[in-house]
Amino acid sequence: MADPARDTLPLPDYDHLPIGGLESRVRSLSADEVEELLAYERSHADRLPVTELLGSRLEQLREGAEPTSGDPGALRPETGEGHGGSPVSPATSPQPFSPPPHGTPDQRGKPKGDRT
């Protein structure tokens, strides 16, 4: 059964946000919303870097900081963006400029000269 508090959090899919994405996205939240996330975090995963980040942001808001728009380009795993895989493929990889000393099936190894 799903945790009902999870569905009402101010950030969708909060549990799956990387800390780097979380840091830029909590800037848009009010003090009450940050308190809600902090309480949820402490009662569930209680990850020290996350509680420190949320506590620090809550302190900033209480000292007069205003919520901002946050970073719209932050990682958003809940939308499925950024999971396209690696852009590297055999077609985009460079060709080796010399074979290894033992050779390959296409290129024979080269002797290192006279060894006596």
N, C-alpha and C positions, 0 to 999 in steps of 0.2 A: 504494500500500500504506500502511495506517495505521501511525503510529508506535506501537510497543508500549508505550512509557513513558507516552504520553498516556492510555491506558486504565487505568493504575494510579495516576493522580494522586489525592491526597486530596480534591480538589474536582472534581465532575463538570463536564464542559464548560468547563474552566478557560480555554481559549483564547478563549472568547467572553464571558467575564465583563467587564463594564465596571469600571473602576478603583474607582468608588464602591461597587459591590457587592462587589468583592474585598476592600476594606479592612475592611468589617464582617464578612465571612465568614471571614477568616484568623484572627480572634480565637479561634475554636473549635479551632484546630489546635495540635498539640504542636510542640515545637522540631524534632523529626525531620521532621514533615510540612512545616513551613515551609522547612526546608533542602531537602527534595525539590522543592518548588515553585520555590525560588530556583535550584537547579541546572538544572531544566527550563527556566525562563525565560531564564537566561543562555545555554543552549545552543540556544535556538530564537529567539524574538523579541527578547530582550534589550532590552526597553522600559525606559528609565531610570526613569520614575515607578514602575513595578511593582517593579523591583529595589530601589529605595530603600524602598518600602513594605514589601516582604518582609524586607529587611535590618534595617529599623527594628524590625519585629515580632520578628524572631529575636533581636535584641539585648535587647529587653524581656523575652523569655522566659528568656534566659540570665541576666538580672539578677534573676530571681525572679518575674516575672509568671506568673500562672496562666491557662491557656486558659479562656475564658468561653463562654457560649452563642452569642455573636455576635448579629447582628441578623437575626431570623427574617423580617423584612419587606424584607430587601435584595433588590435586583433579581436575578431568577433566570431568565436567558434560556434555560437548558436545559429549563425546564418550559413554555416558550411563553407565560408570563403577561406581561402588559404590552404585547402587540403587537396590541391591539384597534383601533388607529387613533384618529383624532381624534374626540372627542365632538361637535365642532361640525358642524352641518349647516345647510342653508338654513332648515329649520324652527326651529332654535334661534338663528339669527342675528337681531339687532335690525334693524328697518326704519330706513333713513336718514331723518333728520328734515327734510332739505331736499335738493332735487335739486342736482346740480352746476350751475355757472353756464351751461353750454352745454345743459342739459336732458337728458332721457332720452326714449325713445320714448313712455313713458306720461305724462311731465310736460314741458311745454315750458320752455325756458329763460326767465328773466325779464330784461327789459332793466334796465340799471342807472340809468336816468333819462336826462334830457336831456344829451347830450354835444355841445357846440358848440365 
